[in-house]
Structures are given as structure tokens and as C-alpha cells.
């Protein structure tokens, strides 16, 4: 349903951005080992559990060594991520051509699991007349980094922390958050100059018209290991979980998308509140994230409707008989607040007026009294319907 705000009360839920980082995985002592191949042991156990940080510029060498009198008759044939340029984000590869006994790898630009495989055939003996023997070797592991996420409301000048508030609706800086991903190695040192993918948004709603998003799609860490992104809210009031995949070490944050409370005055630019038949009077309504410093909401489609109204209405059959003709000469009588339906029919509705006047979060509308007799307004209660936000 569309979000409706009533003038007579104001409320704002505090937004919580909770940050959780998973335990770090170490990178030490996880370099590839040489694989020794012989005719009696042609298929050594694969080395598993390798871990290296994303963007690592050190060259890893995958090497096979023939023992005894073994020699190649077919291969070696290598298989690895990004072979023949199929996925350049996996980094830089050297060697690994057919017949090479080693493969070099550096600067992986993505996180994820990897497998390195090499196979072929060998023969043994001085004459080499024996039957060829199949051989294979392999290395398994993952590229990862230790991730952390910090956030703040965009352009607020606040310190990054574990909490922030953004407005739902996806428009303007009040609807955005600065997202900072920090990449570290297993010793807690910042990893500079590596490419970090933007955090992903979990559990997005299919029916919203303005979906939450994070941009850019990737960024490079600075000397402190920090990569900066911008989160823009969707048009639904809810908590949104964002996650940074560091491989074995992930980080999550929950961004609370909220809408503001409002306050208004009636009328906006007159010293009294007397309404005459068919004479419009203005109303202003201020929309702001007032729990975090009255940040104005300046770009939403706000529509108004009269909810209740009270005041003094002229009744020609009331009052004293001042002219002595035996009939009352009329007087104002106080009318209690009415339900919406009777108000709309009898006293008039608030309608959109000067919808472009949104400076400082101030929205302006007007009301025209329908009664042929003038009505002296005491209190007007009205709803502001936010057409850009759902609950």
C-alpha cells in the first residue's frame, strides 16, 4: 500500500545498519607444491586448501617434476581458469602450453574457487619400449580476501560507523548511503590496488518500481585498502541486507530504508484561518528525516487528502433575534471534527497545488471550501500520501 502520513502525529523508526564480518582465513603457507611424477607413482595426490588474496601480484608456480627414468610421451596438457583468455579476470598466466612442465600465475582479479590440472603420458626405461602410463596432478583452492563494510548516510560528513539512515524512494542524496568495503589480508593489513566487486543486495522485491542498487559495479582499493560505493534505496520501507563476498571471508550490512514524518501549517501564508466559499487557501507540509537532523525530502510525489476538520460554521437559524422579527439572525456554531467522507462532501478536499514547490522539503497544497456560507476553521487534519514509497 502507499505510505500515508497524518499531520496529527509524527514518528520515525531509527535505522540500524548492523555490520558483521566473518572470521578471517589465513593466506600463509598455502603456496603450491611441486608434484613429483614417476612410473611407480604417476598420480600424486592433489594439493588442496590453497588460498591466495585477490590481486596478489606474487607469481605462483605450479611445477611437475619427473623422477627416475620417466619421460613424457604425451603432454603435459594444462587446464586452468582463464586458459586461452576465456576469463581474463583470473589474472596473468605464463607457461602452461602443451609440453611445458610449469605454469605461472599472478594478480587474480576475482574471488572464487579454482582448479589447476595437468595430465599426459610417460614411459620409463632406457629403451622407452614400455607401455605408456597415464599421469595426472592437480591443485585446488580459492582466491579470497578478508572483507569489512562500513556505511554512512551520503554527503552527511559523518564518520563511517555501524549505523545510518536513508529514506526510501530512491531519489536524491537523502536516499543514498556511502558504502565502504575494506579489504585486508590474514594479518589485518590493508590490500591496496585490488579490484573489489560492489556488494550484492539480497532479497530484492520484484514488485517495486525503483529497485535498490549499488554503484559502480567494481572499484579499486586505495592505499588503506578501501573501495567506495554508493547505495541508492528502493521505494519500499524495509531493511535491506548487502553482502561483500571476499571468498572465504564475507561481510554483511543491513540498511534500513525508512520514510520520514511530517509537520505542517494551515493556512501557510495568512494571519487568520477564515475560509470563504470558493476561495482557495494554501497549506504547507514539510517532509524530512527529522530524527537525523531535519534532512529535507525534496523530490517525492506527495498527494493530499482532507481527513478531518473542525471549526465554526455559520448557521442562519442560530443566534439571537437582533432585528426583532421573531427569527434568529444567525451565528457561528462550533462543529466537531468530521470523518473523511462527510468532510470531502461538505467542506472540500485538499488537492495538489504547485507540485514543483519542494524547496527544503516543503510541499504546498490548497483547500477550497465547498459550503456557500463561510466557515471559520479551527483545526484541519489531513493525510499526505507518498506516491513514491510503499509499505
matplotlib code that plots the C-alpha trace (Angstrom):
import matplotlib.pyplot as plt

x = [0.0, 1.0, 2.5, 0.2, 1.3, -1.1, -0.4, -1.5, 1.4, 5.0, 7.0, 10.3, 11.9, 15.6, 17.6, 20.1, 22.9, 24.5, 27.8, 29.1, 32.4, 33.0, 36.3, 39.4, 41.1, 44.8, 46.9, 50.2, 51.8, 49.4, 51.7, 51.6, 54.0, 55.9, 54.2, 56.6, 55.7, 57.2, 56.2, 55.5, 53.6, 52.1, 49.1, 50.2, 47.5, 46.1, 47.2, 44.0, 43.2, 45.3, 44.3, 45.6, 44.4, 42.6, 45.0, 48.1, 51.0, 53.3, 53.9, 52.7, 54.4, 52.8, 55.5, 55.7, 58.9, 59.7, 61.5, 63.7, 63.9, 60.4, 59.9, 57.0, 55.5, 52.3, 51.8, 51.9, 48.5, 47.4, 43.9, 43.4, 40.8, 41.1, 43.0, 43.3, 41.9, 38.5, 38.3, 40.9, 39.7, 41.5, 44.8, 48.1, 49.3, 52.7, 53.8, 51.2, 51.4, 51.4, 54.7, 55.5, 56.3, 55.3, 52.6, 52.9, 50.0, 49.8, 47.3, 44.0, 41.2, 38.3, 37.3, 36.2, 37.4, 40.0, 41.4, 44.7, 45.1, 47.9, 47.9, 49.6, 51.6, 55.0, 57.2, 60.1, 63.3, 66.3, 64.7, 61.4, 59.7, 57.2, 53.6, 52.7, 51.4, 48.8, 49.7, 47.8, 48.4, 46.3, 46.0, 42.7, 42.0, 40.3, 41.1, 39.7, 40.3, 39.0, 36.2, 34.7, 31.8, 31.2, 28.4, 27.1, 24.3, 25.6, 27.1, 26.4, 30.0, 29.6, 32.1, 31.7, 30.1, 27.8, 24.6, 23.0, 19.6, 18.4, 15.0, 13.0, 12.2, 15.5, 15.8, 18.4, 21.3, 18.9, 18.0, 21.6, 24.4, 28.2, 29.4, 33.0, 34.5, 37.8, 40.0, 42.6, 45.0, 45.1, 47.4, 44.9, 47.0, 45.1, 45.3, 45.8, 45.3, 43.0, 39.6, 36.7, 33.2, 30.3, 28.4, 25.3, 21.7, 19.8, 16.1, 15.1, 11.3, 10.2, 7.2, 8.9, 9.3, 12.5, 14.9, 17.8, 21.2, 24.9, 27.3, 29.8, 29.9, 33.5, 36.2, 39.9, 41.1, 43.3, 46.4, 44.2, 42.5, 39.2, 36.9, 34.0, 30.4, 27.0, 23.8, 20.5, 17.3, 14.3, 10.8, 9.8, 10.1, 12.2, 15.6, 18.0, 20.9, 24.0, 26.9, 30.5, 31.9, 35.5, 35.7, 36.3, 35.6, 32.4, 30.9, 27.2, 25.4, 21.7, 20.5, 17.2, 15.1, 12.7, 10.3, 10.0, 7.5, 6.0, 4.6, 2.5, 0.7, -2.8, -3.1, 0.6, 0.6, -2.4, -2.7, -6.1, -7.9, -11.1, -12.2, -14.8, -16.8, -14.7, -11.7, -8.6, -6.2, -2.7, -1.4, 2.3, 3.6, 7.3, 8.7, 12.0, 14.2, 13.9, 15.5, 18.8, 18.9, 15.8, 17.2, 14.5, 12.8, 12.5, 11.6, 8.6, 5.1, 3.1, -0.7, -3.0, -6.5, -8.6, -9.1, -11.0, -11.9, -13.3, -14.2, -17.1, -19.7, -22.3, -25.8, -28.5, -31.0, -28.9, -28.2, -30.2, -33.1, -31.3, -33.7, -36.8, -38.5, -39.1, -36.4, -32.7, -30.3, -27.7, -24.4, -21.3, -21.6, -18.7, -18.5, -16.6, -14.1, -15.8, -15.0, -13.4, -16.4, -18.5, -15.6, -14.9, -18.5, -19.3, -16.1, -13.8, -10.7, -7.0, -5.8, -2.3, -1.1, 2.2, 3.7, 7.1, 7.5, 9.5, 12.4, 13.6, 11.2, 8.2, 5.2, 2.3, -1.4, -4.6, -8.1, -11.3, -14.4, -17.5, -20.1, -22.0, -21.6, -18.2, -16.5, -14.1, -11.6, -10.2, -8.2, -7.7, -6.4, -5.1, -3.2, -0.1, 0.1, 3.6, 3.3, 6.9, 7.1, 5.4, 4.9]
y = [0.0, 3.6, 5.2, 7.7, 10.2, 12.2, 15.7, 15.0, 12.8, 12.1, 9.0, 7.8, 4.4, 4.5, 2.9, 0.3, -0.8, -3.8, -4.9, -8.4, -9.7, -13.4, -14.9, -14.4, -17.2, -17.1, -17.0, -18.0, -21.4, -22.0, -21.8, -24.6, -27.5, -29.4, -32.5, -35.5, -38.0, -41.4, -44.6, -46.1, -43.0, -41.4, -39.8, -37.9, -36.7, -33.3, -30.4, -28.8, -25.9, -23.3, -19.7, -16.6, -13.0, -11.3, -9.1, -10.8, -9.8, -12.6, -15.3, -18.7, -21.6, -24.9, -27.4, -31.1, -33.0, -36.4, -38.8, -41.7, -42.5, -41.3, -39.2, -37.6, -39.1, -37.1, -33.7, -32.3, -30.7, -28.0, -26.9, -23.8, -20.9, -18.3, -20.6, -19.1, -15.8, -17.3, -15.4, -12.6, -11.7, -14.7, -12.9, -13.3, -16.7, -17.7, -21.0, -23.8, -24.5, -28.1, -29.7, -27.2, -28.6, -25.5, -22.8, -19.3, -17.3, -13.8, -11.0, -12.8, -10.2, -12.1, -14.3, -17.9, -21.5, -22.6, -25.9, -26.4, -29.7, -31.3, -34.7, -36.7, -39.9, -41.1, -44.1, -45.5, -47.5, -46.9, -48.1, -46.5, -49.5, -49.9, -49.2, -45.5, -44.7, -42.0, -39.4, -36.5, -33.9, -31.0, -28.1, -26.9, -23.7, -20.3, -16.6, -14.5, -11.6, -10.6, -8.1, -5.4, -3.0, 0.4, 2.9, 6.3, 8.5, 10.1, 13.6, 13.8, 14.4, 11.9, 9.3, 5.8, 3.6, 0.7, 2.7, 5.1, 6.1, 6.5, 7.5, 5.0, 6.2, 6.1, 9.9, 12.3, 12.1, 11.6, 8.2, 7.1, 5.8, 5.8, 2.1, 1.5, -2.0, -2.6, -5.4, -6.9, -9.9, -12.5, -10.3, -7.5, -5.4, -3.3, -4.7, -1.8, -1.7, -4.6, -4.7, -5.2, -6.0, -4.0, -5.6, -7.5, -6.8, -9.7, -10.4, -7.6, -7.2, -7.9, -5.6, -2.3, 0.2, 1.7, -1.1, -0.6, -0.6, -0.1, 1.6, 1.3, -2.4, -2.5, -0.2, -0.3, -0.2, 2.8, 2.7, 1.9, -1.0, 0.9, 0.8, 3.2, 2.6, 4.3, 2.6, 4.0, 2.9, 1.2, 2.6, 0.2, 0.7, -2.3, -3.4, -4.3, -6.7, -6.1, -8.5, -8.3, -11.7, -11.9, -15.6, -17.3, -14.1, -12.3, -9.2, -8.1, -4.9, -4.2, -0.8, 0.4, 2.2, 4.5, 7.2, 10.5, 12.0, 15.4, 18.5, 21.3, 24.5, 25.6, 28.0, 28.7, 32.4, 34.0, 35.6, 34.1, 30.8, 32.1, 30.3, 31.8, 30.0, 29.0, 30.8, 28.6, 28.8, 27.3, 24.5, 23.6, 20.2, 19.6, 16.2, 15.4, 12.8, 14.8, 12.2, 12.8, 16.5, 17.5, 16.3, 17.5, 15.2, 17.2, 15.1, 12.8, 12.8, 13.9, 13.9, 15.4, 14.5, 16.1, 13.7, 15.6, 19.3, 21.3, 24.9, 27.4, 27.3, 29.9, 28.8, 31.2, 29.6, 30.1, 33.0, 35.9, 37.7, 41.1, 42.7, 41.7, 39.9, 36.8, 34.8, 34.1, 36.3, 33.6, 32.8, 30.7, 27.3, 25.0, 21.8, 18.9, 17.1, 15.0, 11.7, 11.9, 11.2, 13.9, 16.4, 15.8, 16.4, 19.3, 21.3, 20.4, 18.4, 19.2, 19.0, 19.1, 22.7, 23.9, 20.4, 21.7, 23.9, 21.3, 23.5, 22.4, 19.6, 21.9, 20.7, 23.1, 22.3, 24.2, 23.7, 25.2, 25.3, 23.9, 25.5, 28.6, 30.1, 30.9, 28.6, 29.6, 26.8, 25.8, 22.6, 20.7, 17.2, 15.9, 13.0, 13.3, 10.2, 9.5, 8.1, 7.1, 4.8, 1.5, -0.3]
z = [0.0, -0.4, 2.6, 4.4, 6.9, 9.2, 10.4, 13.9, 14.8, 13.8, 14.0, 12.7, 13.3, 13.8, 11.1, 12.0, 10.0, 11.6, 10.4, 10.7, 9.4, 9.2, 10.6, 8.5, 6.6, 6.6, 3.4, 4.9, 4.0, 1.2, -1.9, -4.5, -4.0, -6.7, -8.0, -8.4, -11.1, -11.6, -13.3, -9.8, -8.7, -11.8, -10.0, -6.8, -4.5, -5.4, -3.2, -1.7, 0.6, -1.3, -0.5, -2.0, -1.7, -4.6, -6.6, -5.2, -7.5, -6.4, -9.0, -8.0, -9.9, -10.5, -11.3, -12.2, -11.8, -13.4, -11.1, -12.1, -15.8, -16.6, -19.6, -21.4, -24.5, -24.5, -22.9, -20.4, -21.1, -18.7, -17.7, -15.6, -15.2, -17.9, -20.3, -23.8, -22.4, -21.6, -18.4, -18.1, -14.6, -13.2, -13.7, -15.6, -16.7, -18.1, -19.4, -19.3, -23.1, -24.3, -23.4, -20.6, -17.2, -15.3, -15.1, -13.6, -12.2, -10.6, -9.9, -9.8, -10.2, -9.0, -6.0, -6.2, -6.2, -8.7, -10.1, -11.8, -13.7, -15.7, -17.4, -20.2, -20.6, -19.6, -20.3, -18.3, -19.0, -21.1, -24.3, -23.7, -25.1, -22.2, -22.3, -21.9, -18.4, -17.9, -15.3, -13.7, -11.0, -9.6, -7.2, -5.7, -3.8, -3.7, -4.2, -1.4, 1.0, 4.4, 3.9, 6.1, 5.3, 6.8, 5.9, 6.5, 5.0, 1.8, 2.0, 5.7, 6.7, 9.5, 10.4, 9.0, 11.6, 12.1, 11.8, 9.3, 8.0, 4.4, 3.1, 1.0, -2.5, -4.4, -5.2, -4.1, -1.6, 1.4, -0.2, -0.5, 1.7, 1.2, 1.3, 2.1, 1.6, 3.3, 2.0, 4.3, 4.3, 7.0, 9.1, 9.0, 6.6, 4.0, 0.5, -1.9, -5.7, -6.0, -7.7, -5.4, -6.7, -5.4, -2.6, -3.6, -2.5, -1.0, -1.1, -3.5, -4.0, -7.6, -7.5, -6.5, -9.3, -8.1, -7.1, -4.7, -6.4, -5.6, -8.0, -9.5, -10.3, -9.1, -7.6, -6.8, -3.3, -2.2, 0.0, 3.0, 1.3, 0.9, -2.1, -2.2, -3.5, -3.4, -2.2, -3.5, -1.8, -3.4, -2.9, -0.1, 3.6, 4.7, 5.9, 3.0, 3.5, 1.5, 1.3, 0.2, -1.0, -0.1, -0.9, 2.4, 4.3, 3.7, 5.3, 5.6, 6.4, 6.9, 5.6, 7.0, 4.3, 6.1, 5.3, 7.2, 9.5, 8.6, 10.1, 8.5, 9.0, 7.8, 6.2, 5.3, 4.4, 6.1, 9.6, 10.2, 9.2, 7.8, 4.6, 2.2, -0.4, -3.4, -2.1, -2.0, 0.9, 0.9, 3.2, 3.6, 4.6, 5.5, 4.8, 6.5, 8.1, 11.2, 13.5, 11.9, 11.6, 9.6, 6.2, 3.8, 1.4, -1.8, -4.7, -3.8, -5.3, -2.2, -2.6, 0.0, 1.2, 3.9, 6.8, 9.5, 10.1, 12.9, 13.4, 13.4, 10.7, 10.0, 10.9, 9.8, 12.1, 15.3, 17.5, 18.8, 17.2, 16.9, 14.4, 16.4, 13.5, 15.6, 13.9, 14.9, 12.9, 12.6, 14.4, 14.2, 15.8, 16.5, 14.5, 15.9, 13.6, 11.0, 9.3, 5.9, 3.8, 5.2, 5.2, 1.5, 0.5, 2.8, 3.4, 0.5, -0.3, -0.3, -3.9, -5.3, -5.8, -7.1, -7.0, -8.1, -4.9, -2.9, -1.8, 1.6, 1.7, 1.7, -0.2, -0.9, -1.5, -1.2, 0.1, -1.2, 1.0, -0.7, 1.5, 0.3, 3.7, 5.1, 7.5, 10.2, 10.5, 13.9, 13.1, 9.9, 9.9, 6.6, 5.2, 3.0, 0.7, -0.5, -4.1, -4.2, -1.2, -0.3, 3.0]

ax = plt.figure().add_subplot(projection="3d")
ax.plot(x, y, z, "-o")
ax.set_aspect("equal")
plt.show()
